[in-house]
Amino acid sequence: MCFEDIPLSILTDGLPKKEMDGSEPAESSQWDGRCGGSWTAKLRGYKLKDVFTWRLLKTIAMGQALSMLICGTAVCCQYLAEAGVETPMLQSFLNYVLLLLTYTASLSLQKDDRNMFQILKTKWWRYLLMGLTDVEANYAVVKAYQFTTLTSIQLLDCFVIPVLMVLSWIFLKTRYSLVHFVAVSVCLLGVGAMVGADLLAGRDQGSTSDVLLGDGLVLVSAALYAVSNVCQEYTVKNLSRGEFLGMMGLFGTLISGIQLAVLETNAVADIKWNWKIILLFAAYAFCMYALYSFMPLVVKMTSATAVNLSLLTSDLFSLFCGMFLFHFAFSGLYIVSFVVITVGFVMFNAMPTYTPVPELTSIGEEFEELRGKVYLKDYEPGETTTEVLLEGRGTEETETLTCFTEEHGTKM
């Protein structure tokens, strides 16, 4: 049997679905033998040009763009707080309404099985839970500022990373090597340097009225963000970005609207509206809308874990802005923190993660043999083995899938 007779389903079955491993090359227990043994041997086999590829540089740039959007929301919140406005649910509601007016409206105009009404018939409860998780994650972390300190929030918010890795391991079948755990540890060291700089600069802002409650809210928020991000990664890779954002706009608007009416009616009525307050609300809504629209693209290109590692620099961008806007004190540890976090992020993306191989059939065995001819040098960070084969960038024995087979009627 020739390779071009293999149906596309064989290439993706058991990965578990191509999109589920998204950014990571599929791996197997046989990989070590093919690529020169242990992870240390693989690491030594990397050349600098193999690590700093255009794909990785683009990933870093996109991740930092997301961080700057989060920084924008933080600056807007700071100005609103100084104006005596504390309406986190109203701010979230505006973002979800923008998603509703664009992505949900677009989804409702679809005329195939991806139409919003067709989706709601079968998966409404899933997206309801996703929307609830996302709304409450946003609300819990903002609420935590009323009870605990900025230092606690910055440290405990990193809890999202290990929770994400565990959930990805269980539900997305992602497998990590020692390098990935070291990379995460390096990133967290960078966060520690940032928190240390805050303490030295006397920026331990926030409240201490109920530290235990505040810390608990941060941990709950981190866990909910992890669940939301894993759901997002599955949806944008296995279904579509438009479906995810459309459903998030629908259920996010519904849930946040109800909470807004219950919790913040008096706070909204007390706002002294002027052009500055209106512009701050508009800027916050724009940053959040751009973040929600842009983040699925980066998640699809990499993974939810990698994206959250890159977002660790968002607090640093907020601090840099605060030096000019709010006269925060500068510390050299901020630069050290940024460099350390970036190094950890590069380390995480430099090594491919592991995913299960499909159960072999007579056709699958032939594909597995070809997979064995794809070596680590053939990958760019964030690619699957299937993608390498489809693009014909494996070793010279590997054929490019460009034919249309009459037997299976599948475009390869």
N, C-alpha and C positions, 0 to 999 in steps of 0.2 A: 504494500500500500504506500502511495506517495504522500508526502507531507501535506500537499495542497488539497488532498481529499478530506482532511480533518475538519469537521464542523467547528464553528466558533464556540459552541457550548462546551466542547472538550477543553478548550483553552482556558475557560473561566470557571467551570464547575469545580467546586470543592476548594476555592481559594479563600473564602467561601463566597462567591460572586466577586467578579473583578473589582467592582467598586468598593467592596468592603475593606480591601487592603489598600485601596486608594494610592497612597504615596509610597508604599514600601514594596520592594521586590519580593516575590514569593520565594520562600525558602523551604528547605527540607533537611532532614537529618543527614542526607547524603551531601549536602552543600559543603560541609567542612572538607570532605575529601576532594571535592572538585576545585576548591578555591585555596588550597594550600594549608589546611589545618585550622588552627585555633584563630580566635578573633585577633590575637596579637599579630599573627602572621598576615591576616588581612589588612590590619592597620599599617603594618610596615610596607605592605604592597602599594599603599596609596602614594601618589605623587601630589604635590601641591596643586598642580593644574587639574588633577582629577577631583580634588575636593572643591576648589573655588571655581566651579563651573558657572556658566551663565544662568542655569536653572537655580542654583543655590543663591547666587547674588540677587536674582529676581525675587526669590523667596524671602531673603533678608529684607530687601527694600519694601516688599508688600507687607511684611510683618511689622516693620517700623512705621509704615503708613497707618496701619491699624492702631498702633500705640499712640500716634499723634492725634488720631481721632478721639481716642479715650482721653488724652490730655485735654483736648478741646472741651469735652463734656465736663472735666474736672474744673477747668478755669471758669466755665459758665456757672457751675454749681457754687464755686467760691464767691463769685460776684453776686449771685442770687442770695446766698446766705448772708452776705454783708448788707444786702438790702432788706433783710428780714423775711425773705421768701423761702419757706421750706415745704415744698410740694413735690416730693419725688414721684408720687403716683401720677400727678398731672403731667410731669415731664415725660414719663414713660408712655403715658396715654397718647401724647402728641406723636411720638415715634411710631407707635402701632397704627395710628390713624393714617399716617403717611404710607406705611406699608399696605394698609387696606386699600387706599385710594389708587395705588399703583399696581402692586403685584397681585393682590386679591382680585381687583377689577380685571386685570389681564387674564388671570386664571379662569375667571367666570366666562370669558369670551372664547375660550378654547372649545373646539367642536369635536374633539376626539375623546378617548378614555381619560385624558388628563384634565378634562373639564372639572371645575371646582365641585359641581353638584354630583358628578360621578365619584369623585374622591370622597366626598362627605358621606355617600351611601355606605361605603365600606370601611373607611378609616377615620371617621370623625372623632372617635373616642381617643385614638392615638394622638392626634393633633391637639385635642383638648388638653390632654395630660402634658404634652410638650409646651403648649402655651402657658399652662398653669405653672409649670416648672420654671420657665423663663421669667415670667412676671414676678414670681415670689423670690427668685434668686436676686433680681434687681432690687426689690423692696427690702429684703433682709439685710443686705450689705449697707444700704443707705441708712436704715434704721439703727444699725449697730453703732454708727457714729454718735448717737445720743447716749450711749452707755459705756463705751470703752475708748481706748486711745488709738491714735493713728498708728503708733508702733505695733500694737496688737493686731490691728486690721491688716497692715502690710505683711506681717509675718504669717498670720493664720490664713490669709487669703491664698497663700501658696499651697494650702492643702488641696486645692483643685488639681494640682499636677499629679500627685500619687493616686488620687481617686480616679482621675482620667485614665491613667495607665492601667489600673486594675480593671476598670469597666471596659477599656479597649481590649485588654487581654481576654476577658470573659466573653464579651458580646461581638467584638469585631475580629476576634481571633488573632490579634496582633501579638507578635512575640519579640521581646526586646533582648539585646545582648548586654554584656557588662558595660560596654562603651556608652550605651544609652543611659544606664543608671548613673554612671560617672558624670555624663553630660548634665543630667538633671541636678545632680549634687553641686556641680560647678555653678549652674544658674542660681541655685538657692544660696550659695555662698555670696554671689553678687548681690542678692536681695539683703543678706545679712550685712554687707558693707554699706548698703544704702540706709538701712535702719540705724546702723551705728553712726553714720553721718548725721542723721536726723537727731539722734540723742545728743551728740556733741554740739549740734547747732541749737539745741533747745526747742526743737520742733515737735515735741511730743503732744500734739494737739488732740482735741477730742474731750471726752468726758470720762469720769471715773465713778459715775453714780451707781452703776451696777456692772462691774467688769465681767463677772461670770456670765450674765445674760448677754452682754455685748459680744464677748468672745464666742459664745454659743451661736449667736446669730451669724457671725462671720463663718463659722464652720458649716452651719446649715446652708448658707449662701454658696460656699465653695462646692459643697456636695451637689447642690441643685444645678450650679453652673456646669459641673462635670457631666451630670446626666443630660442636660440640655445640649452640651457640645457633642457628646457621643451620638445623641439622636440626630443632631445636625449633620455630623459626618456621615452617618448611615444614609440619611435622606438625600443629601446632595450628591453622594457618590452612587447610590443605588437607584434613586428616583430622579429628582431634578431640583435645581436651585429655586426655580420659579414656584414649584409646588411647596417647598419648605417655607419660602418667604410669604407666599400667598396665604397659606394656612396660619402662619405665625401672625400675620396682620389681622386675619379674621378673629381668631381666638384670643390673641393678645389684646385687641381692642375691646372685645367683650368682657374679658376678665378684669383688665385694668380699669375699664369704665365703671364696672360694678364697685370695685374697691375704691375708686376715686369718689364715687357718690357716697359711700359709707364712711370713709375715713377722712376725706380732705375737703368736704363741702365748706366748712367754716374757714379753713386756711385759705382756700381760693377766694372766698368772699372778702377776706381781710387784705388781699393784695392791693397795694396802691399802684395802679397801672400807670405807666408812662412809657415813652418811646424806648428808654433804656431797658426796662423790664421786658418789653415786647421783643426787642432785639436779642436779649439774652435767651429767652425762651425759644426764639426762632433758630438761633445759633446752636443751642443744645439739641433741638429736634433734628437739625440738619446733620450734625455730627453723628448722632445716634442712627439716623436713617442711612447715612453713608457707611457706618460701621456694620450695620446689619446687612446691607446690600453687598458690601465688599468682602466681608469675612467668609461667606460660603465659598467664594472663588479661591481664597487662600487655603481653606480647609480641604477643598477638593484637590488642590495641587500638592498639599503636604499631608497634614493630619491635624486633628484637634489638639493633640498633645504638643506638637511642634508649634502651632499657632499660640497656644497659651504660654509656652516658653518665651516666644518673642514678645508677648504682651507684658512680660515682667518689666520691660523698660518704660512702660507708660508712666509709672510713678516718677521716674527720672525726668522724663519730658515735662511733667507737671511741675517738678521742682525747678527745672531750668527756666520755665515760664514764670514761676513764682519769684525767682530772683529779680526779674525785671518788673513784674506787675505788682507783686506784694512785698517786695524787699526782703525775701528770704535770704539767710546767710549762706554763702557758698562754702563748700568743702571739697577738697581734692578726692575724697572717698567717693563722691558722686561719679566722677570720671572713671575711677577704678571699678566701681560697681557696673557701669555701663559696659566697659571692656570685658569684664568677667562674664556677664550675662551673655554678651554677644559670642564670646569664645565657646561657652557651653552650648548655645544654640547651633553654632557651626558644627561642633562635635556631634550633636544629636543627629543632624541631617547628613553628616558625612558618611555614616555607616548605615546600610540598609537594615530594616527590621525584618523579622521572620514571620511568615504566614504558612499555614499547613498546605501541603501539596494535595492534589486530588487523588481519590482512590483510582488505581490504575486499571484501565481496560486494555484490550488489544490495541485500540487506537491511542489511549492515554499513555501506554507504555512507549509508543513511538514518539509521542510528544515529550514524554519525560526524558527520553534519550537526547532529544534536541535541546531540552532545557539544560541538560548537563553540559552542553557545549557553550553555554553562555556564562562567561566568567565575570568577576567583579569589575574588571576594567571596562566592560561593555555598558555598565550602568552609569547614569547620572543620578545624583541624589533625588529620591522621590519618584522612582520608576518601578513598575512591576516587570517581572520576567516576560509576561505576556506582551507588554508594551514594547519591550526590546525586540522580541521576535516579530511582532507585527510591523515594526519599522525596519526590520532587516539589519539591525546593528549588532547581531550576535557574531560568533566566529564565522569564518568563511564557509564552514560546512552547513550553516543555518540558512534556510531558504526564506525569502521574503514572501509574506502572505498578501498577494495582490490579485488573486484570481477569483472568479465567480464560479463556483462549482455547480454543475447541473444536478449532481446527485443530491446535494443537500439544499441547493438554492440559497446559499449563504454568501453574502459579500464579505470577503476577507481582506 
